[in-house]
């Protein structure tokens, strides 16, 4: 029997505020454990939280960018559960009146466009973090992350494959980066994803029993987790067994998931309105102000690159997938580089080197890439030499022309300097000369190679080719 996978995502994004959601403690990543805490974010008795307005601004901005309706009157709720890193024994979140509802994003998958529904986007506080010491067999708790503001983006169960889920996550990440809502540094936990997954026979309308995999923090791990869990459930059903509704932990290093606990439902959390916080009333003027502050979003930028800069669809989609990449590309073009050539370098050698060195951003100024391209266009360096310059720029940021001179990569284009060398090559290879005159193009490549060898690769190939043709009158 053939089965269909049904997927819904819950995406948690830490917001780019300087202070926490209900207090003035810093949100900076990497501080010493328990140094960015106060009685409010650690849940001491008698304290009163105060909502950070920037959190609501960011939530509205994310909602508008993802085509959501904005709730004019909302509130916050207590989500009750017990865990060592949650000092209050409840999380302040939103239940029935989230800030954003009924949105959507369109993704490209397998050459087609598909609309993925967004059920809601709500604000909440993050919990702390447990640090496990396996050697001593103990765990410590770091409360620095308690109260760091989050938005949770909950999709409809509209995704049908790991590829679609990855495409959706990439789209969300790009929007959050473009708007400045979140830095989306997955290695720091700024963007995490829970996967709700079930399978059902093709053609069946009813959903199957779903499982949830928590806190996956890389796109590649999401793909592997979905593929593994889908296959696990299919195998169970094929053997006549039942899928148990549960929360599971994905172990990416071992490529398998482990059951943690039976899956909770909303009533298990005993939600009730947060009595210490006033309702959230959002005016039309507030929404309009946020709407007017929205930057050019990835889809609009992609279309502009195609229509105004003449980039192919693939190039435009690749460049705009990352705000940092798009910003860099635009600066290179502003410096005079042809858009298509600039995109070729960014998508090719530069991305390859970034992947090899595990870098998140290009380590040298866009002006230097534009100048490297200009040196090629002026005939001062070859494309091969430019590749060496770009590689050198990853090691040390320096003027490309200086690198070219230091590494002796400047091409000789002076015809008067190259003419004697070309004449000597022709005199020494009469057979190749006759073959060229007979229309055999292969011999031209041979003579070009001889000339480049004689000049130790410093000659401009175009000038060499012109001199050979002029001397042989072909």
N, C-alpha and C positions, 0 to 999 in steps of 0.2 A: 504494500500500500504506500502511496506517495503522500508525504506530509508537507504542510506549509508552516513556516515559522512566523510567529506573531511577536513583535517586540515593541515595548514602550520604554522610554528613557526618563530618568529623573536626574537632571544635571544640576550640580551644586557649584556655584561660582562665587568665590570670595570677592567682595567689592573693593574698589580702589580708594577707599576712604583712609584718611590718616588716623582717625580714631575709631573706636569700637562702636557698636550699634547703640548701646545704652549708657556709655560712660566715656571719659576722656582718655582712657588708656590707649597707648600706641598699638597699631596693627602691624608694625614693621616685622618682617620675617627674619628669623635667625638669632633673636636675642637669647641671652642666657635663660634657662628655664625659670619660670615663675617670677620674672622681673618686670613683666608688663601686666600687672594685675592690680585690682583694687577691691574693696568690699562689694561693689556692684557686680562686677563680672565674675566674682567668685561666690556670689549668692549668699552673702552674710545676712543674718536676720535684721529686719528693720530698714534696709536700704530701699531707695526708690529709683527705678530706671527712668531715663529721659531719652526719647527716640532721637537719633541723629537724622536731621532733615535730609542730608546728602544721600542717605540710604534710600529714602523715598524717591528723590530725584533720579537716582540711578535705576531704580526699579521701573519707574515710569518710562525712562529713556529706553531701557531694554524692551519693555512691552511695546512701545511705539515702533521700534526698529523691527519687531517680530510680529507686527500687524495685529496686536492685541487690543481688546477693549479695556479701558482704564476704569476701575471701580471708583465711583465718586465718594462713597461712604464705606469705609472698611474698618477693621479692628485687628487686634492681635490676640493670640490664644496661647494657652499653656498646653504643651504636649508632654504628658507625664510618662516618664520611663526612668528606670534606675540603671545607672552605669557609672563606674568609678571616675570617668573624666567629665561627668556632668554634676557639678557640685550642688546645684539647686534641686536635683532630681526631677527637673522638668526643663524643657526647652521652650523658649518664647518663639512662636512661629505664627502662622496664619492657617486657619482651617476653612471656614465656609465663605469668607469674604476676602480673597486674595486681591492684591493691587491690580493684577493683570489677568484677563481671562480671554478665552476663545480666539487665540491667535493662530498663526501658521507660518511656515517657511517652505519655500519650494527648493527642491534639491535636484541635481542631475545624477542619474544612475542608469548605467547601461544604455546611454544615448537618449534617454527619455527624461522628461520633467515630471516630478511627482510632488504633490502638496502634502506636507506632514502637519497635522493639526497639533496645536499647543493648547493643552487644557487650561493651564494656569502658570503664572509666575508670581511667587510670593516671597516675602522677606522673612528672614529668621536669623537667629544667632548660631554661630558655630560652637561646637563642644571643645573640650580640651584634647589632650593627646596622651595616650599611654606609651611609655618607653619601657620596653621589656629587656631585662638583663638575664639572658639565658644562662650565663655562667654562674650567677649567684641564685638563679631561680626566683627572682623577684621582679616586680614591675613598679615603675615610678610614674607619677602623673605630672604633666606640665600644663598649667592652666593659662599659659600665654594666649592660646588660641580661643579660649572662652570669650564669647561676646564679639568675636570678629564677625562683621556682617556678611550675610550670604543672600543670594537669590537662588531659589530652586525653580528650575524650568521643567515642567512635567508635560510630556507629549501624550497625544492620543496613541493607541496601539496600532499605528499606521505603518510601521516599518516592517519589512518582510525579509531582510537579509542583513548580514554583517556589513556588506558594502554600503547599503542604504544608511545604516546606523552611523557608520564612519563619515559618510558624506554630510549627514545632518550635524554631527558633532563639529565637523570642520566649519560648517556654515555658522553655527552658533559661536564658536570660538572667534571667527573672523569678525562677526558683528560686535561681540563684547569688546574686542581689541579696538576696533574702529571707533566705537563710541566712548572708549575710555572707562567703561563700566567695570572692567576687570582686566588685570594683566595676564590672566589665563596661564600662569606659569605652573604647568601640571606637575613638574618635579618638586614644587613647593606646596602642592596641594591646593593651589588656587582654583583649579578646575577638576572636579571629580564627577564620576558618573555611576549611577545605579542602573542595572539592567533588569527589567521585568520581561520574562520570556515564557512563552508556551508554544506548543505545537498542536496542530489539528489536521485531520485528513483534508486534502484538497476538496473544496466544494462545501465543506461543513461551515455553517454560519456561527455556531456556538464556539466560544473560546475554550481552549483546553485549560488544564490546571497549570498555573504559572509559578515560577520561582523567581526570586530576586537575588541578584549578585551585587554586593555593596562595594562602594568606594574604589572603583577602578580608575586609575589616573594616567592612562596612556591610550591613544587611539589603537595602537597595535594590540594592546592587551584586550581592549573591547572587542576587536575582531576575533581574537582567539577564544575569548570567553563565550561569545555568542555561538561560534561554530561548535565548540565543545559541548555546551549545554544543550544546544539544539539536537546534536547527535545523541547525547545521553538520554534525552527524553524520548526520542524516536526509537531507540533501542529498547527502552523500558516498555513502551506501548506495543512494539512489535513482538515482544516476548509475553504479552498478555498481562504485564504488570501495571501498577498505577504510578503516576507521578505524584509525589507528595509536595503539597504547597509549603514552601519553606524559604528562609533566608539562607543564602549560601555565601561562602567566601571564596573568591577566585584566587588561586595560587598560580601566578603567571610563570614562576620559575619551574614549577612541576607540571604545568599545563593541565590542571584539574581543579575542580571546585569541591568544597567540603561543606556539609550542612552545619550551620551554626545553631539555628533555632527554628521553631515553627513560625510561619509567617504571621506577622501581626496585622490586624485590621484596624480601621480608624477608631473603633470603639475600645480597642485595647489601650489606646493612649489616653482615654478619658479627657478629651479636649474640653476646655471651657474658657470663656473670655478672660483675658489677662486683666485683673482688676486694678493693677497699678499703672496702666497706660491708657491714655485717652484715645477715643476713636481717631481714625485717619480720614480727614475730610479733604478731598482733592477738588479744587475748583477748575472750571474751564480755562481760566487765565493761567493757572499753574501748568496745565497740560500744554497749552499753546506756547508758553515760554520754553518748555522742554522740547517741543516739536521744532521750534525755530532754531534751537541750538544743535539739532542733530547734524552730524557731518555727512559728507557723501559716503553712502554705504557701499559694501562690496559689489552688489549687483549693478548699481548705477555706475560705479567706477569702471566695472568690466565693460559695460555697454559703451561708455565714453572712450575707453581705450580702443575699442573696435571701430567706432564711427569716426573719431577725431584723429587717432594716432595710427590707424590702419593695422593694428595688431590682429593676428589670427585669433579665433575663439579660444584655442588651447592656450596660447601665450597669455591672453588677457585673464583667463580663469586662473592660471598658475600664479601670475604676478599678484593678483588682487586677493588671493587666498590668505595672504599675510599682510597686515597693515605695515609692518616694518619693511617688507619687501616692496610694497607698492610705493611707500614714501621714498625709499632709496631709488627705485626706478624713475620716479618723477624728477628727482633732483639730477639724475644722470642725464635725462632728456633736456632738462632746463639748462644744463651745461653745454648743450649742443650736440649730443650724441643722437644719431638716428634711432627712433624707438625700437624698430625690429632688431637692429644690431645690439642695442642695449639689452633687450629681453633675451636674445640668444646667449649673451655672456652670463646673465644672471641665472637663467634656467640651466645652462650647461656647466662650464668650468666652476663658476662660483658656488652653485648649489652642491656640486660634487665635492668640492673642498670643504664646504661647511659641514656636510654629512660625515666626511672622513674625520674631521677635527671635532665633531659634535658641538658645533657652534650654533647659537640661536640667531645671531645677527652677523652681518658682513663687517669684518673688523677694520675696514679702511673707508675713507671718505668717498662719496659718489663722484666728487670732482676727479679723483684719481682714475676711476674706471673710464670716465668721459675722456680724460687726457690720453689714456692708453688706446682707446678707440680712435682718437684723433691722430695719434702717431701712426697707426696702421693706414688711415685714410691719406695721410701726407706721404706715405711710402717710406717713412723713416724706420719702421720695423715691420717684420712679417707677422702673420697670425701665429706662427709657432713661437716667435719671440714674445708676442703678447701673452701667450699662455704662461711662459716662464715669468713674465713680469707680474701677472696676477697671482701666481703661486708665491712669488717673493713678497707681495703685498700682504699676504696672510701671515707672513713671518715678521715683517717690519713695515710700518706705514711710512712711505717715502715717495717723493716725486717720481713717477714712472720713467721720466726722461733720464733722471739721474741713475735709476736702476739699470736702464738700457745701456747707458754709457759704461757703468761699472762692470756690467756683465758682457760688454762688447756685443750688444745686440742691435746696434744701429746699422741699418742697411746702407750699402753704397749704391747711390742712384746716379752718380756723375758718369755720363756716357764717355767722356774723354778718358776717365780713369779705367773704365771697364773695357773700352774698345780694344786695346792691345791684348788683353787676356782672351777675349772672344776670338780675335784673329788667330792667335796661337792655337786655340782649341780646334778651330776649323782646319788649320794647316796640318795638325797632328791626326786628324780623323777624316781623311778624304772619302772613305767608304760611306760614313754617315752623311757627309755632305751630298754625295750622289744620291743616296736614298731619299733625302729630303727633297731634292730637286725632282725626284721621280714620284713625289707625292706620298711618301711613306712617313706618316706623322710620328711613328714610334721612335724614329731616329732623333727627332727634335727633343724628346724627353731625355735621350741619352746625352746629347750635347749640353742640354741645360744642366744635367747632373754633373757633367765634367766641369762646367763653369762654376757651379756652386761649390764643388770640391776645391777648385783652384783658389777660390776666394774665401775658403773656410766658412761658407754659409753666409757671408756678409753682403753678398750682392743682391740687389733687388731683382727678383726673378722676371718681373715684367720688363725691366730694362734689358736684361740679358736676352729675352725672347725677341724684343724689338731689334736689337743689334744683329742677332743671327739672321733674322728675316731680311733686314736691310742689306746686309753683306751678301746674302745669297739671292737677293731680289726675288723672294717668294712671298 
